[in-house]
Amino acid sequence: MQPIHIIGGGLAGSEAAWQIANRGVPVVLHEMRPDQTTAAHKTGGLAELVCSNSFRSDDRDHNAVGLLHEEMRRLGSLVMRAGDANQVPAGGALAVDRDGFSQAVTAALASHPLVEINRGEIAALPPPSWDSVIVATGPLTSAPLAGEIRAVSGEDALAFFDAIAPIVHRDSIDMSVAWFQSRYDNAGPGGTGADYINCPLDRAQYEVFLDALLVGDCVAFHQWETATPYFDGCLPIEVMAGRGRETLRFGPMKPVGLTDPHRPGVKPHAVVQLRQDNRLGTLFNMVGFQTKLKHAEQVRIFRTIPGLERAEFARLGGLHRNTFLNSPKLLDGTLRLKAMPRLRFAGQITGCEGYVESAAIGLLAGRFAAAERRGEIPDVPPPTTAHGALLAHITGGHVETIDAGPRSFQPMNVNFGLFPPLAKSPNRGADGERLRGAPKAMAKRQALTSRALLDLDAWAARGTATEAAQAASLVPASEGASLPEPHPR
Ligand SMILES: Cc1cc2nc3c(=O)[nH]c(=O)nc-3n(C[C@H](O)[C@H](O)[C@H](O)COP(=O)(O)OP(=O)(O)OC[C@H]3O[C@@H](n4cnc5c(N)ncnc54)[C@H](O)[C@@H]3O)c2cc1C
């Protein structure tokens, strides 16, 4: 059987390779690192996490990304298996040791008999003999390939900015000022209730810190970059600060759910949280402190935070321009480029945002490509599942604007707004009491996630039955084979 080629061994490409190989189809995974690298990657490992080490909430009942975790686990995801095996304490979030995680993904793929890993940049469109290709080159796709994709897709790729937060050596943090505690002592799935390091600021310290941020020297934009937006879920800290003097106190520096054991009677005015970054617990990253301040400015300003006066930084923050496709226009319902269906896209380049979302779209692209290779018709997941909702966002496009203006497509994390509404929202609790406010919202989320997992299991079982039926006769699909229309949004 001809192999499926994957370009890019990041979150999406690694997951796609795993899914394909586990369906009995050979894969060649092309990764340009370590020979050639990007502005954000540091190693040659597959599935390297470029910024935070968090896969975000692991609450499968009430959180859309927690639901996506659970769906991926049920679909045999390598990224989730390696993530779970390398978990570090982070309250209700699933955070991982980034090196252990990447090494686990690399080892699993390198030892799979149907996976071949080729190191080297693919600098042009793949040759016609590669009849099935997944392009998973991410937001920092190398320039020559990005140029060719732009030419074949017939329009300029879209772009936005994403930023990185600094990482601090744990032993340089003054624990006579800072303390360990998770917000509301939430132990979460793999935590202890005391997983974050907290640095408290009183009102005067907060105001001084804010003033320093607002006038801090930032890396300048190039002329051509000035019209590029930021990703709204990951604004640089100084940009957030510029939106109002209280914005940070209601955002990453909110002081709620925390008690300073050094001064139990004094409520901090603001708090900086740091989350464990490696299994050893020697590195901690500054949560929500992504920044485009110049490096010397980061050191100067962040050392004004109580507890960080002598902080040593293992990595400083930075800003990167991300590229993505206008996917609703350019891709079909199973992520193939309409203009050249032998190319399928996966990961952040399709316009999803986040490690987990990128891996989930890699998982789907891998399954679709393997099904095609096996002569099956790829089956898209129902839009009621987190996978289906995300896919519908990418291939179906962004919601209509209320003023009937032009539709815009922007990268998005998975969220409940992407799911079709419930036929009937729960309005009574288990005891028959009328639900209002937060309990009602929680019950609604629970109903959405229960529906999703039921529908996912049915979809996965359908796929397993088809795979078993097809296992004996593997027929390669031809380029441009007829495929189902994208499912309704
Ligand atoms: C600066 C920055 C910070 C981010 N921070 C976060 C964060 O904190 N949390 C979060 O959830 N998400 C974050 N993201 C978003 C995003 O989810 C990640 O970038 C994620 O890694 C995307 O997965 P991917 O597989 O699509 O791309 P990647 O993981 O980037 O993988 C793409 C791979 O393709 C390779 N490659 C590129 N071009 C070629 C080529 N021509 N030939 C061969 N190989 C090639 C690259 O070396 C890379 O290994 C951030 C993104 C950026 C750019």
The ligand as a Gaussian input file, in Angstrom:
#p B3LYP/6-31G(d) Opt

LIG

0 1
 C        4.209000      31.654000      19.690000
 C        3.106000      30.700000      19.911000
 C        2.648000      30.442000      21.194000
 C        1.609000      29.531000      21.392000
 N        1.204000      29.259000      22.656000
 C        0.261000      28.325000      22.868000
 C       -0.108000      27.957000      24.200000
 O        0.440000      28.456000      25.155000
 N       -1.075000      27.053000      24.354000
 C       -1.691000      26.459000      23.305000
 O       -2.562000      25.607000      23.518000
 N       -1.360000      26.780000      22.037000
 C       -0.401000      27.697000      21.794000
 N       -0.053000      28.041000      20.527000
 C       -0.894000      27.622000      19.446000
 C       -0.812000      26.238000      18.829000
 O       -1.778000      25.453000      19.295000
 C        0.459000      25.556000      18.758000
 O        1.248000      26.322000      17.907000
 C        0.374000      24.095000      18.251000
 O        1.651000      23.573000      18.384000
 C       -0.121000      23.921000      16.841000
 O       -0.012000      22.574000      16.449000
 P        0.362000      22.180000      14.944000
 O        0.597000      20.726000      14.908000
 O       -0.646000      22.742000      14.034000
 O        1.722000      22.961000      14.659000
 P        3.155000      22.723000      15.336000
 O        3.015000      22.043000      16.632000
 O        3.851000      24.023000      15.248000
 O        3.840000      21.689000      14.339000
 C        4.204000      22.027000      13.035000
 C        5.484000      21.288000      12.699000
 O        5.771000      21.429000      11.314000
 C        7.160000      21.618000      11.142000
 N        7.340000      22.267000       9.842000
 C        6.995000      23.532000       9.483000
 N        7.242000      23.735000       8.170000
 C        7.760000      22.563000       7.692000
 C        8.214000      22.145000       6.403000
 N        8.164000      22.947000       5.335000
 N        8.706000      20.878000       6.255000
 C        8.762000      20.028000       7.329000
 N        8.336000      20.377000       8.572000
 C        7.832000      21.637000       8.750000
 C        7.566000      22.421000      12.362000
 O        8.935000      22.274000      12.644000
 C        6.685000      21.822000      13.454000
 O        7.295000      20.761000      14.121000
 C        1.001000      28.916000      20.289000
 C        1.475000      29.168000      19.008000
 C        2.538000      30.032000      18.815000
 C        3.067000      30.251000      17.431000

